[in-house]
């Protein structure tokens, strides 16, 4: 029995979002600059998880909001935003050292 890869991809998209929500729960209540830094990092993780869901549903196979190349471009823009949040969080942690 072979599982459809698109179904596995959809499952993994939801796993990514659930993992990001789990991160929110784990870092909740941590204060100070470490807490602010972790909040930015977690926000970046949430954006990365949501980017995959958007790419899955907005592409040609599902809701067809975007054609293939446009869907890929929008996905990369959202992922870039997620990475910017991650970097901002890590830079704040680095500021503790200085």
Secondary structure, 3 states (H helix, E strand, C coil): CCCCHHHHHHHHHHHHHHHHHHHHHHHCCCCHHHHHHHHHHHHHHHHHHHHHHHHHHHCCCCCCCCCHHHHHHHHHHHHHHHHHHHHHHHHHHHHHHC
